[in-house]
Amino acid sequence: MSALTALLCPHQPSCPGCPRLAQPGLPPEPLARLQALATRVGAPPPLVHESPPTAFRHRARLAIRGRADAPKLGIFEAGSHRAVHIPRCLVHHPVINRVAAKVRDTLAQHRIPTYSDAAHAGIARYLQVVVERETQRAQVTLVTNGTTHDDLARFFVDLQSALGTELHSLWWNGNPERTNTIVGPHWQHLYGPPHVTDRSGDARIFYPPNAFGQSNLELAMQLAARVRALARPATRVTEYYAGVGAIGLGLAGTAANLRLNELGEGSLEGLARGVSALPEAHQSKVAVHRGSASAHAALIADTDFVIADPPRKGLDAELVSALRQTPPQRFAYVSCDIDSFERDTAELLGRLRLVSLDAFDLFPHTEHLETLAVFEAE
């Protein structure tokens, strides 16, 4: 990425979303730490997987602020609730930019009051857009400040018409609380299929709008395929923090058994749909374990291959303890935070051996890397 690209971005320097837009290569600080770790344990240098520099983001959440007749859709300036309008974002999939523009026009046409953080007033708070890879259509969710959307019926009719063939599905979400949390507890499905779909190997995976999903979807699915390739046939597999099954569900056909652990309600809904879409012979080998990873740490004792893709805080302490007490033959750790990854790795070494590291640039133009670390029993 050249400095010229940064100059062509119309939203810098106000937009904080791409702080390394003009800097080439992966973020040097976390990459150097992974390289140093590989040297210390005698593993090969990290294998680097780069991302396209633009149009990689298939999922976006945009704040809606400004005036009712001229709303701003974008992200907040650093340390503020001032929204930067980003109609020509370089990293968004083009469908996201087009959808956002049509949502903005329809909001302005209907003079829908936008949300004010200071006053906790207004209606339109956030827009979530998820692009389905197969169809290139968008799952669209409008988040409003309230518990009902009864007074928005005409708006949603006009929005559906404006979005046309690029619309996959339309949702309303109500978040009436004074909070920085984006989505609230109230959901209504207004139009289209209930899930965005994708594939994990031979398995179908399903994303309702309240499920976790990666934004850099092409590279994330390459990472998932690399994890699945680590599984030997006819082994017992357990995945923690499984989400909708984007990594592990594709192992249902080859594993001796597959156990999937997840906590989030939206992800559990998608996971259940993915399991039910498997052939009956594969369904019988799959068990879903609801709740925290710590509550199901004992599953490790009779597992050959463990997969974990935790949030930024890293592995639950009970999971680290179980991995140390009964190390599996192989453990694939997918991490989005270098600090928690180094902490957990320090606890695991001695009982598990770190054999390989992959660095995936899932967050281009930022200081973050996604790490895939493979451990094996000593």
Secondary structure, 3 states (H helix, E strand, C coil): CCHHHHHHCCCCCCCCCCCCCCCCCCCHHHHHHHHHHHHHHCCCCCEEECCCCCCCECEEEEEEEEECCEEEEEEECCCCCCEEECCCCCCECHHHHHHHHHHHHHHHHHCCCECECCCCECCEEEEEEEECCCCCCEEEEEEECCCCCHHHHHHHHHHHHHHHHHEEEEEEEECCCCCCCCCCCEEEEEECCCCEEEEECCEEEEECCCCCCCCCHHHHHHHHHHHHCCCCCCCEEEEECCCCCCCHHHHCCCCCEEEEEECCHHHHHHHHHHHHCCCHHHHCCEEEEECCCHHHHHHHHHCCEEEECCCCCCCCHHHHHHHHHCCCCEEEEEECCHHHHHHHHHHHECCEEEEEEEEECCCCCCCCCEEEEEEEEC
